[in-house]
């Protein structure tokens, strides 16, 4: 994944984009203004659940705990250990965002989703949470899912076991310190799916499932907002889990169009937890 580029307006818009109704225009305008129960799955034999052990911090510290605790991970017995999509017979999709990059983009995306009545899932990088703990609280305040995308966003599938465990546990610790929970989901960094080892380590930390996806927006390639919209809408269907990113201007610009087109198709953006419940 490349380093997010500085914010710049989309390089082009399709004819369809220029012809959208006022509601869609209002969503894009709002986006532009905003920018600037419990773990129940059985562990594999020999696995030991590692609970976060983080020293307490003063209430007035920069990383103090959120007002309300976040939900804990849930086991979905009908789902595989690695989840790529939800039930296909549902008129719902999950828009999931890798949590890293300029926090103003994150706030813009959250504002845009909420204005459209949509919910999203955020998989946050631990070091990003260290820098921007207020975004974790903003995500939860909006009723969105918040999960774990490793501590440093390195290629976790290539790491030795101890290092891979430290990546998962490190982000879980930060989430627990900020929200009272290790988060609802774990997604591996720099890979759409986890290796069997990383899957087992995630379960050991407390995540019954690894969250993958069946639609890749490719927004991290910065192809332009209209290209992001076309890619998502070309691949999405009922039950899809879409991979997107907080740190790219094209994503901010594309989201109003994506939400509008989903609504036009009768699909609702919900949290991953709701999609699977």
HELIX and SHEET records of a PDB file:
HELIX    1   1 UNK A   15  UNK A   18  1                                   4    
HELIX    2   2 UNK A   22  UNK A   34  1                                  13    
HELIX    3   3 UNK A  103  UNK A  115  1                                  13    
HELIX    4   4 UNK A  126  UNK A  131  1                                   6    
HELIX    5   5 UNK A  133  UNK A  141  1                                   9    
HELIX    6   6 UNK A  156  UNK A  158  5                                   3    
HELIX    7   7 UNK A  161  UNK A  179  1                                  19    
HELIX    8   8 UNK A  196  UNK A  205  1                                  10    
HELIX    9   9 UNK A  219  UNK A  221  5                                   3    
HELIX   10  10 UNK A  225  UNK A  235  1                                  11    
HELIX   11  11 UNK A  249  UNK A  264  1                                  16    
HELIX   12  12 UNK A  272  UNK A  276  1                                   5    
SHEET    1   A 2 UNK A  82  UNK A  83  0                                        
SHEET    2   A 2 UNK A 210  UNK A 211  1                                        
SHEET    1   B 5 UNK A 145  UNK A 148  0                                        
SHEET    2   B 5 UNK A 121  UNK A 124  1                                        
SHEET    3   B 5 UNK A  92  UNK A  99  1                                        
SHEET    4   B 5 UNK A 241  UNK A 245  1                                        
SHEET    5   B 5 UNK A 215  UNK A 216  1                                        
SHEET    1   C 4 UNK A 145  UNK A 148  0                                        
SHEET    2   C 4 UNK A 121  UNK A 124  1                                        
SHEET    3   C 4 UNK A  92  UNK A  99  1                                        
SHEET    4   C 4 UNK A 268  UNK A 269  1                                        
END                                                                             
